[in-house]
């Protein structure tokens, strides 16, 4: 029986539409939320920005420092509040 090659599907996911500026996820939560809410980065709306942040958290996995994870989660909550207010 041949060994099954372990693949990571997320490694191959690429986007050609938009992407956040370099080093954005190293900044504070308010800055991350403000930039991710812009039409330039998230043309499909705030929900797209929230998904990008979650994607980054998932990709970083165990290598993401707890303080950085908390800051990213805080940015997500800010965006979720904006989305809720918008409705």
C-alpha positions, 0 to 999 in steps of 0.5 A, a space after each residue: 500500500 502506497 503511503 498517502 501524501 499529506 497535503 495542506 490545501 490551504 497552502 495552494 490557495 491564492 487570490 488574484 483580486 485583493 490582498 492586505 498591505 504587507 505587515 498589516 497584521 503586525 499592527 494594532 487592532 484598530 488599524 487592522 480593522 480600518 484597513 480591512 474595511 476599505 473597499 480597496 482591500 475588501 471590495 465585497 464588504 466587511 465580511 470579506 475582511 473578517 474572513 481574511 483575518 480568520 484565514 491569517 489566524 488559521 494559517 499561522 496556527 500554533 506559531 502565532 503568539 497569544 498577544 498577536 492572536 488576541 489583537 487579531 481577534 479584537 480586530 475581528 470583533 471591531 469589524 463584526 460590530 461595524 457589520 452589525 451596525 451597518 445592517 
